[in-house]
């Protein structure tokens, strides 16, 4: 029973986190903005599908690593690691830009929910929640150093 509960909680939390990340990426308009800047707007749906497929594949590989598969073995492994590093760096850079732009969306959210007072408390609560979650994650030993 405990295992089933942990499965349900793990899947639920993973869905919530991924929904939040995708919401940030799509609400900020990151994909359409990049497609517009590169004059490749006709491939926008393809870019979004690649983003989702990459996130799903990355989540699966982090949850269920390939046993016996070493990326560091040989020249092909080094080349694959270099490609993964480049794409990961691009993603992290784009995500940091998108997160910076989310701050522009907070006043819109506050206006839509008719939040007149307490925006500071809401932002502080979000920051404290993220900090507490990170503390629990690292202090409880969930991070295995990989």
N, C-alpha and C positions, 0 to 999 in steps of 0.2 A: 504494500500500500504506500509505503514511504517513497519507493522508487517511482511509482506512478505519479505521486504528487510532485516530486522533483522534476520529472519530465514535463508535466503540465506547467509548472512554474518557469522552468527554463525556456520552454518554447514561448510562453506568454511574454516573458521579459525580453527575450530576443526579438520577438515581433514588435514590441513597443519601442525598443531602441532603434531597430532598423526603420520603423515607420517614422520616428523622429528625424533620423538622418536624411531619409528620402524626402520628408516634408521640407526640411531646410533647403536641400538641393533644388527641389522643384519650385517651392514658393519664391525663393530668391530669384529664380529664373536663370540659374547657372548654365544649364544645358542650352537653352535658346540663346543666351547671350554669347556663349562660345561659338555656337553654330552661326550666329549673325556676324561675329567678328572674323570668322574664317571663311565666310561666304559659302558655307555648306549647309544651309538651312534645309535643303531637301533630304538630308540624312539625320535630321534631329530625332526622329523616332528610333532610328538605328542606334544613335548615341545613348538614348535613354534605356533601350533594351540592353545594350552592352554594360551600362552602369549597373543595372539591376542584376544581370547575369554575373558580373564580377563580384558584386556584394554577396550574392547567394553562394557562389563558388568559394569565395574567401571564407564565408561563415562555415560552410561545410568542411573545408580543409582545416580550419582552426579547431572545429569540434571533433572531427574524425581525421586525424593526420594519416597520410599514406605510410603504412608500416613498411620498413625495409627500403624506402625510397630516399636516397641521399642526394640532395641537389648539389652538394659540394664536390661530388666525384667527377673528375674529368673536366675537359674544356666545355662540353655541352652544359654541364651543371653551372659552371661559372657564367657562361653566356646567358643562361636562363635566369640566374640570380640578378644579373645586370639588367635584363629587360624588366624583371619584376620590380627591381629597385627604382628604375626610371618611372614606370607607371605608378608605383606607390608614391613616389615623390610628387608627381603631377597631381595625383588625387589629393594628397595631404595639402598641397599648396592651394588647390582650388577650394578645398573644404575650409581652410582657414580664411580665405577671402569671403566665402559664403557666410561663415559664422560672423565675421565682422559686419556683413551687411544685414544680418538678422537684427542687429540693434536698431536699424531703421524701421523694422517691422513691429517692434514693441509698442511704439505709440499708436500704430494702427490697431493693434490688438486691444490695447487699453481703451481706445475710443469705441470699438465695436462692442465690447462687453460693458461699456458705460462705466468704466473704472475711473472714478474721479480722484480718489485718494488711495494711496497705498501702492503706487507703482514702484516706489523705492523698496517697500517691503516685499513685493512680488519678485523683483530682481534679486534682492538679497536672499530670499528663500530659495530661489533656483540655484544660486551660487552655493549656499550652504548645503543644499541637498546633493549637489554634484560633489562637493568636498567630502561630505559624510559618506556617500557611496564609494568614492575612491578610497577613503580611509578604511572602510570595512573590507573592500576588495583586497587591498594589500595587507592589512593587518591580520585578516583571517586566513591568509595563505592561499587564496585562490590563484594568485599569480605564481606560476611555477618557474619563472625565469627563462622561458623559451622565447 
